[in-house]
Amino acid sequence: MAILITDSSLTKLIDTFLQKGGKIDRYYLRDINRGKRALVHLNGWFSGQNVRAAIMKAFGKV
């Protein structure tokens, strides 16, 4: 079973992350850079293959 990942689901994930006090460099939020390695901060620094993976690590879901 595959999970459909849409741009709106990523936007919702980013909004939730920012509401919880997370920080993301604006460089990673540009559409052209969303697929590149990303670095985010939420009670420590977390990196991932892309913004989604980095946020999921910060939330402890990976």
N, C-alpha and C positions, 0 to 999 in steps of 0.2 A: 504494500500500500504506500503510495507516494503522497506527500503533503504538498499542497499547492502553496507556493510562496509568492505573494503578490507585493507590489510596491506599497499598497495601502497597509498590508500587514507589517511591513518593515517600518513604515511611518508610525504606526500604532506602537510598535515595540520601542522605537526611539523616543516617542512622547512619554511612554511609561517610564523608561530609563531616566529621562531628564527630570520627571516629576519626583522620582525617588532620590534626586540629588546627584545623579551621575553627570559626568562631564565628557563631552566629545569634541575634539578639535573640528572646527568648521571645514577643514580640508577634507575630512572623511565623509562629511555630509553632502558634498557635491555629488550629483548623480554619476559623473564620470569616474569618481573615486570610490564609490560604494562597493565595488567588487575587489578592491585592493586590500592588502593587510591593513588592519586598523588597530588603534590603541585607544582605550577608554579608561576612565577612572571612576570607581565606585568603591570606596573603602580600600583602595589599592589600585594598582595599574593592571590591566588585562589586555592581552593582544589576541587577535584571531585572524583567520584567513580573510575575513571581511567584517563589516560593521556588525552584522547579525551575530556572527560567531563570537566576536569580542564581547558583545552585550550579554549573550547567553552564558559565557564563562563568568562574567561579573555577577550575574544573578545566581550562579552555582548550578545551572541546568545542564552543564556538560561534564 
